[in-house]
Amino acid sequence: MWRRIRSHLPQFTRYLISGGSAAALELGSYKLMLFANVWYLAAASISAGIGLLSAFAFHKYFVFRKKENTRSHVIRYAILQGANAFAQVSCVYIFVEFFSVDEFVAKILGIGIVVSWNFFLYKIFVYV
């Protein structure tokens, strides 16, 4: 089993690096919009789009190293990310409105929840 897991470690490490970079772009843009008094749910949605676009480029070319089938990857990625964006914004809303969590902390928690299942879904659904 360890041999099977170990064979995916370099790719998973690239996934963490690219995901961290996309998350930094997403969180940075979210924080800037909150600073500019943009409504937190609008800011969460817009920043999710920024994170989505940067993550697609990082994952396609850096993590999974897939240069072909762009159209197919975009379609599958859009389907998965649509569900992820809805889940993430829902998490932000629930944490803020029902648990009185700070808006920025709620965004981080929402990202963490969504990221937990993404590597495997990218591998088996998006970049096949």
C-alpha positions in Angstrom: 0.0 0.0 0.0 2.8 2.4 0.9 4.3 1.9 -2.6 1.0 2.9 -4.2 0.7 6.0 -2.0 4.4 6.9 -2.5 4.0 6.9 -6.2 1.4 9.8 -5.9 3.4 11.9 -3.5 5.2 14.1 -6.1 2.0 14.9 -7.8 0.2 15.5 -4.5 3.0 17.8 -3.4 2.6 19.8 -6.7 -1.2 19.9 -5.9 -0.6 21.3 -2.5 1.8 24.0 -3.9 -0.5 25.0 -6.7 -3.6 24.9 -4.5 -1.8 27.0 -1.9 -1.0 29.6 -4.6 -4.5 29.6 -5.9 -5.9 29.9 -2.3 -3.5 32.8 -1.6 -4.9 34.6 -4.7 -8.4 33.8 -3.7 -8.0 34.8 0.0 -6.0 37.9 -0.9 -8.7 39.1 -3.3 -11.4 38.3 -0.8 -9.6 40.3 1.9 -9.1 43.3 -0.5 -12.8 43.3 -1.3 -13.8 43.1 2.3 -11.5 46.1 2.9 -13.3 47.9 0.1 -16.6 47.2 1.8 -17.9 44.7 -0.8 -20.7 42.6 0.7 -19.1 39.4 2.0 -21.1 37.0 -0.1 -20.4 38.9 -3.3 -16.7 39.0 -2.3 -16.8 35.3 -1.6 -18.3 34.6 -5.0 -15.9 36.8 -6.9 -12.8 35.6 -5.1 -14.0 32.0 -5.7 -13.9 32.8 -9.5 -10.4 34.1 -9.1 -9.3 31.0 -7.3 -11.0 28.8 -9.8 -9.3 30.3 -12.8 -5.8 30.3 -11.3 -6.3 26.7 -9.9 -7.3 25.4 -13.3 -4.2 26.7 -14.9 -1.9 25.5 -12.1 -3.5 22.0 -11.9 -3.8 21.4 -15.6 -0.2 22.4 -16.5 1.8 22.0 -13.3 0.1 19.2 -11.2 -1.4 16.8 -13.8 0.8 18.0 -16.7 -2.0 17.7 -19.3 -1.5 19.8 -22.3 -4.1 18.1 -24.5 -7.9 17.8 -24.3 -8.3 21.3 -23.0 -11.9 21.5 -24.0 -12.8 18.3 -22.2 -10.9 19.4 -19.1 -12.5 22.8 -19.0 -16.0 21.3 -19.2 -15.3 18.7 -16.5 -13.5 21.3 -14.4 -16.4 23.8 -14.7 -18.9 21.1 -13.6 -16.8 20.2 -10.5 -16.0 23.8 -9.7 -19.6 24.9 -10.0 -20.5 22.4 -7.3 -17.4 23.4 -5.3 -18.2 27.1 -5.5 -21.8 26.5 -4.4 -20.5 24.4 -1.5 -17.9 26.9 -0.5 -20.2 29.9 -0.5 -22.8 27.9 1.4 -20.2 27.1 4.0 -19.3 30.7 4.3 -22.9 31.6 4.7 -23.6 28.9 7.3 -20.5 29.7 9.4 -21.2 33.5 9.4 -25.0 33.5 9.8 -25.5 30.5 12.1 -22.2 30.2 14.0 -21.1 33.9 14.1 -17.7 33.0 12.6 -15.6 35.9 11.3 -16.2 36.3 7.6 -12.5 35.8 6.7 -12.2 32.7 8.9 -15.4 31.4 7.4 -13.9 31.7 3.9 -10.8 29.7 5.0 -13.0 27.0 6.6 -15.0 26.8 3.4 -11.9 26.4 1.2 -10.6 23.7 3.6 -13.8 21.7 3.3 -13.9 21.9 -0.5 -10.2 21.1 -0.9 -10.5 18.0 1.1 -12.2 16.1 -1.8 -10.7 17.8 -4.8 -7.4 16.0 -5.5 -9.2 12.7 -6.0 -12.0 14.2 -8.1 -9.4 16.0 -10.3 -7.5 12.7 -10.7 -10.5 10.5 -11.5 -13.0 12.9 -13.2 -11.3 16.0 -14.6 -7.9 15.1 -15.9 -8.4 11.5 -17.1 
